[in-house]
């Protein structure tokens, strides 16, 4: 049951990263767009599904709290500052989307949307980086300075995640937009995706200099290598098809999602069952089996409902948004 619950948490995390990742990326991209009309078009690309995408973050928090209470109670204070920044940023972002949609033009709210998207992405990356810092527990409770887990590696992961989200945002914009916005997304997305690949490689190379060294024993190294090969294939697919001249506009998003998921799973293969160094494991942090079985009924029923809602929201707004320059 412990592994099943861990898989559920992993599913929620990956769904959040891939779905909210693209709309956070579009938000960051608005900060780099000088044309007010295009910024407005980019915000409307996000407005149709952003709230459903963030549902996965809520489910992730509930599943972590219910299934691994020791991890919830120790990792969260370990990553206190970036998580607080993330939550405030997501609140500002949600308010700014609604306000900008209700009373256009609203350049102030559009700027708030972009800035909050950037700080949320950086905070999520920094929080992920804190998982490589040594976690100190005393009698099963977190013990240590509130901001002690932040360091050079969390700064590197913060920039990497923000760049990866930006690349996803450009890929999604190329898929859903037309005209000049589509062309600009292709040009900028190619450069951003290349930068994201370089930064991700830097993170994988640098992680062994932290407390969370990768376990690449023969059995794990095989899976780790194959997953990185899938990630490389997805990255190449995205780089080739992001170019404005390519007509396969859905493939950049598919390639970047494949690369993101594969890299994340590769790290899991090299680290499982350790959640945080030096030795907080999935087994140590898990709730009693009976508790997991009871909670799995409620949370397990939520997953297909959210999957359906996510699919339907994107299905209902399928097709391109008309962003032709002559309008």
HELIX and SHEET records of a PDB file:
HELIX    1   1 UNK A    2  UNK A   31  1                                  30    
HELIX    2   2 UNK A   36  UNK A   47  1                                  12    
HELIX    3   3 UNK A   50  UNK A   67  1                                  18    
HELIX    4   4 UNK A   69  UNK A   78  1                                  10    
HELIX    5   5 UNK A   80  UNK A  102  1                                  23    
HELIX    6   6 UNK A  107  UNK A  130  1                                  24    
HELIX    7   7 UNK A  152  UNK A  176  1                                  25    
HELIX    8   8 UNK A  179  UNK A  206  1                                  28    
HELIX    9   9 UNK A  207  UNK A  209  5                                   3    
HELIX   10  10 UNK A  218  UNK A  241  1                                  24    
HELIX   11  11 UNK A  251  UNK A  271  1                                  21    
HELIX   12  12 UNK A  282  UNK A  285  1                                   4    
HELIX   13  13 UNK A  289  UNK A  316  1                                  28    
SHEET    1   A 2 UNK A 137  UNK A 138  0                                        
SHEET    2   A 2 UNK A 141  UNK A 142 -1                                        
SHEET    1   B 2 UNK A 274  UNK A 276  0                                        
SHEET    2   B 2 UNK A 280  UNK A 281 -1                                        
END                                                                             
